[in-house]
Amino acid sequence: MKKQESQNPEENPDFWQLKLYVAGQTPKSLAAFANLKKICDEHLLGKYRIEIIDLLETPPLQRAIRSSPFLHS
């Protein structure tokens, strides 16, 4: 019997939810996203979601995170 996966991919334990914290659309931020997407496309085969959080738009996080780009899963 085949293991039935959840209809919601985010409830699947094989699904990766990644948060990329950046400080604006700088060349380093854009490169970090492009590199992360390339790695995910090669190794996670569509079983991922990348959420980009711009620290310039969320001041409370600016104080908590001192370096960017920063990746959190």
Beta strands, then each sheet from edge to edge (+ up, - down):
strand 1: 16-22
strand 2: 48-54
strand 3: 70-72
sheet 1: 2+ 1+ 3-
end
